[in-house]
Amino acid sequence: MAGRARGHPPAADADAGAFGEVVINATSGVNSLAALHQVGRDNLAGKVLLDVANSPDPSGPRR
């Protein structure tokens, strides 16, 4: 979830969560909760969370 924001270097998950106003979760579905726990409840409080986690099933969505 850490990434570049306006020319800033990649940050640790907690730092990225504290810095941003919008947090995007685009992790593998099986890792989503662990990633969000790393960011921390206090860092997510009051933020917009866009959760576009990938399917936890590696074969993809069922049709």
Helices and strands as residue ranges (DSSP letters): H 13-19, E 22-25, G 29-31, H 32-39, H 41-44, E 48-51
